[in-house]
Amino acid sequence: MPMTLDLAQKEKWISEMKTLTTHAKWGVQLVLNLPTGMKNRIPLYPWLKGPETLSESEPTLPTQRPPTSMNCWESLLVSGYYAGLWNKNYIVKAITKTAGTGN
């Protein structure tokens, strides 16, 4: 993540946060060392494991739409992704650093 965001980046991030809040609801935190079957029940996990970029031919795949359930800081990470500030690998690293691995 850039340490300093310019005005355009800030406005895009805020816009993406507003868009995300119109359809997302509060959900449980993703813990990456859960068994795959349990992780797949948390909407953020299939989205993270989906394609890095949106497909023009299949834009409605669940793995390409924003997750519908996440916690507060995960929503900041997802909206930052849609604002073009970072990629999904960055989100995985952030989740891992915030005890998302259970360590």
N, C-alpha and C positions, 0 to 999 in steps of 0.2 A: 504494500500500500504506500502510495506517496505520502511523505511526511507533511507536505504542504499542498493543499488543493487550491487551484485557481478558482475564480468565481464561477466559471462555466461548469467545472467539475462539481463544485458544491451544489449548484442549482440542479444539475442532472441527477445527483445523488438524492437530493430532497424530492425531486419529482418522482424518482423510482420508489422511494419510501412511501410516498402518498399513494402511488398506484398499487403497491404491494398490500398496503393496509386495507384496500377496498375488498380484497378477496381472501386474505390470510387470517387465520385465527391462532390463538395461543396454543402451543403444543409442547410436548416433552423434548428435552435436550437430546440431541443425537450423541450417542456414545459409540465410538468407532470399534471398540473391541467386543461388542455384543455379538452373539451368533447372527449370521446373515439373515435367517428367518425373522428374527426380532427387528433387525435394522431395517429390513424391507417394509415393515409396518409403519415406520417413521417416514413421512413424505419427503423429508430432506435427503435421505440416503439414496433412493432411486434417482432423484434429480441430480445429485452430485455424481453418480456413476453413469449418468446419461451422457450424450454427446456434448462436447465443449461449446459448440456453436449451434445456433438454431438452423434447422433445415427448412429451406423454402418449400421443398416438396411435401414435407410432413410436419408443418408447424404446430400441429395439435397433439403430438406425442406427449404423454404425461411427463416424460423425462426432459422435455424442453420447456414446458410451462413452469412458472415459479411454483415452488411447493405451496400447498394450501395450509400447512400447519408447521409452526416453528416457534422457538422462544424469542425473546426480545433481541438478544445480541446476534442470533442467527439471522434475524430479519435485516439487521444492518449489513451483515456480510452479503446476503443474497441481493439486496438492493444495490450494494456497491458493485456486485458482479454485473447487474443489468445496466448500471451507469458506466460500465467499461473501466472501472478502477482496478480490477484484479480478475483473475480467472478462478476456476473451481479448485485448482490445486492450492491456491492461496487459502481458500475457505477450509479445505481439509487440514492444512497446516495450522490455521487459527483454531479449529476445533480440537486438534491434537494438543496444542499448547494450553488450552483452557480446560484441561483434564477430561477432554472428550474421549481419551483412550482409557480412562479409568485409572490411570497411574497417578 
